[in-house]
Amino acid sequence: MCGIIGYIGNKEALPILMQGLKKLEYRGYDSAGVAILNNNKNINIKKCKGRIKYLENKIDKNELKGSIGLGHTRWATHGKPNNINAHPHFSANNKVVVVHNGIIENYLSFKDSLVNNGYKFVSETDTEILPHLIEKNYRNDITEAVRESLKNVEGSYALGVISKMEPDKIVASRSGSPLVIGIGDNEMFLASDIPALLNYTKRVIFLDENEIATIGKDYIKVTNLEGEEIKKEIIEIEWNSEMAEKAGYKHFMLKEILQQPSVIRTDLSKYIHEEQVCLPDINIGAEIIDKLEKIHIIACGTAYYASLVGKYAIEGLAEIPVEVDYASEFRYKKQLLQKNSLGIVVSQSGETADTIAAMRSCKNKLCSVLAIVNVKGSTISREADQVMYINAGPEIGVASTKAFIGQIISLYLLAIYLGKKRNVLCKDEEKDIIKEIIQIPQKIEMIFSKDKLLKTIAHNVAIYKHFLFLGRDINFPISLEGALKLKEISYVHAEAYPAGEMKHGPIALLDKKFPVVAISPKDHVYQKMINNIKEVTAREAPVIAIATENDEQIKDIVDKVIYIPEVPDILYPLLTVIPLQLLAYYIADILGKDIDKPRNLAKSVTVE
Ligand code: AGP
């Protein structure tokens, strides 16, 4: 949830740490801080509540000279956002300094015994036990002190440690939270996420569970909690730093919405050959696919809604029953899993704690666990049995958009692949639907041309405090995603329901001040949507309809219509979601919200 960064080399550490923190700010942005080891072996710390720009204003560069340092941007779990609870945290006399991302669940028991041993605590955080513990366990080897201190720690952590006693190294470790090390020439970098390193190197090492890295400016040694050395593979990252820049757009979210046609084109170029779906990274044998009796899809947030679209697509195109679960529920429920079932986990970051735990809880109980992921080298991509990448590039905006489209296009391609392998889809049917999918990027661009209309509608409805999103069949999950986007970035209350469910309760909410967004393309449930829209207008609630081009009927019964191009019923989610993303974006922009960093949220939820 938080973002940590570290540098050891010959350059001034401060500008590198600040640059890295800005790239990590989407992970948490309620307070920030840096600690730098200067040439006199002293560690100077500067930290404060609020955004990194406030920290920047507080820093006197001359005070923070040195070429070894750590930085942190926070998403508070224990202790409210303030200058004291901000990281880095330190032991007495700043001998040991720590930055931490995660939650130490049994910190209170450590705190009590440390207090009984005379250690003084200044913050309310769980993290502060670590610098005191490490100092307590120090016997002339800082790596061993960290190892000893972590032995009985429960919960999740990614941490960086520097010390006065051994001012020529950084010690880092992870369990549950992500940590990547960047390999430079005579310098090394530490970060929670790849974009923070891309300006300096593309050569990285991903730390695995319970690994400890001892990092000097020209070496890195990785060991496990038992002290055994582990050989690590250096991976070359495909992304470049420009991809993680705003490139002149007002917000990353807008840039990423407009990147969706190219995300789809990239996936089609990777996964479609000669009018057939080819998934080279998936090695589930034809005999297993044949015998598949069920698929379990597990995810969180927007990835969960993409998984619901996947359910309709796989059941429709491959005729395999699909169960979709929230990861936070799945990991603690009674799991009825069979070997002739496939598990699919969907995650943009590949680091969502609940999804990781759910994946681990069902591995080896199913025929295989396939991950549909964006971030290469992420924990989920490394631990799943097989991986299908969505190739969306770095997604920086906290509200997920291009990753959602990458996730659903990947689930459609998987559905076609399974349908073909099970002879549910014949060659011509596969060809036909691929022909339609290939036109989707261009059809999305046609929706982008309705920008003016979307801005006008956004202006008209930005005054309302409540919204209801309605959809049917495969567009019901899109109504959920539309409501989530609006909630996330504009903080306006929005609910979503299957339209047929409305009269079983939510219709009681409706009046003139409660607009309804009705996803009503000309598909096999169109007439049912029209009936539901009439139930809404009968209660005088304003209605904005997402409808198929040339649908003359609908414009006579609703207040506003956003037309989208026609596609086969099963593919409508690839288009109906676009105006909902833009509507949420423009409403939030009109309300002056911080769209890329909405309050209380973080891009990757690495704690439970
Ligand atoms: C979406 O806009 C949110 N940022 C959030 O719901 C997100 O989808 C969820 O946290 C899952 O993240 P993941 O795809 O990285 O696992």
Residues whose N, C-alpha, C, O or C-beta is under 5 A from the ligand:
A	BS01	AGP	C300 G301 T302 A303 V346 S347 Q348 S349 G350 T352 V398 A399 S400 A602 K603 V605
